[in-house]
């Protein structure tokens, strides 16, 4: 499998850095991974902060993987033991074929503790602080209110399939976490969305593109799909925030 070949090559390339642990989260760990469609979401725990030279070496490692078919989907955030306490702190990350910094969110931390896949070293519980329920709920509400709700302002953004897919599934997953205390997969999110009043034709469109070989959408459908998603998510997010903020 191409995924295993890429992970083996990545771990071999990272070995000179002597990582304390490497874990997978997201669909790769949660049982809903679709090769060629899903991201490979990884966390590497290093024993010391990265220097400028260390960052350069990591960028070189990822650059050398670019001949692998799935390399563009491999995302990895690099932590150190002294940097893990604050979930808002940003860490060096390789994603979308570039190096930048971003936090390891409470949702990701809870995923790691609940069903993280160990690729190297000990389990996440040995090195990563657990996430209190209140912190998880606060983050989920804040993410819906402060990130996703403002993103609905620009219609052109929602003509792109990833915004529709992630916007709707993230809302369903947020609802499950706030309402039931559960972390759910994207497949489970698609099953839940019709119950939450989401437009069924958009949900089925996402399902076909994720799990089947669906043809590219027409321009007219891309526009309509985006408008349906925006029209649903605006009041849906407002209601969720009002109920749980």
Phi, psi and omega in degrees: 000138182299326179298313181296320179297318180293316180297319178299317181291322178296313181296322177295319179291331181276343186305321178299338176281353177051058181297146176290324181198155171224128183233152171253145173227194182065207186293332179297328178264333189268003174090011180237028184285133178240107186300131181089346179243321183276148171287154172258098187266116185235155171232129175244129177260116179260161185275349180209158179299149180282131172277174176301320178294321178296320177297319179298320179294320178296316177301321177296321177301311181293324178297323180290343179274356190296343177280352175283137185302328185256010187302325181295341181267354182275120179240134180219131173254139187250117181251164169227155185304325182280357184249008191265350187292319185267113183288350177267352181289139180269148183228153177303134185219136169254119178201152180055034175063033174207164181255129178206192180236142175202160180284162165261104193291164174302327178295314178298318179298318178293321175301315181299318180289327186277316184209026178303141180263122182277119176260337179196140175081196183283170177292158182306325183300338182283337188231345187243125179300146177288166184250117176298148180303319182296320179294320179297313181297317180299317179296316183299315177297314181298320180296317178292318185284315191262339177256301188287319183299314178295335182289348180283352186293326187259107183299325184298329178299324187274004169277354177264129185304318182301324179295318178296312183299307186287322179301313182287315182292325177295322177297315180297320179293322176298318180299315180297321180293314183287322184279319189241354184072024185249149165260126183239159179280171176295323177299315178294325177297319179295325176292327183280328188304315178301325177296333180270004176091011180290151180296120187297323183295329177286318178300316181291328175298315177298316182298315181297318182288332180277323189245354180226175176266078182280144177290159177300146181287154171287161178301321182296318180291323178300319178292312181296318179301317179296318180293321177297317180296314180296317181297328178280313189292326182306296179293331180294315178295318179301318180293320180295315180296317180298326183283329191237355181295000000 
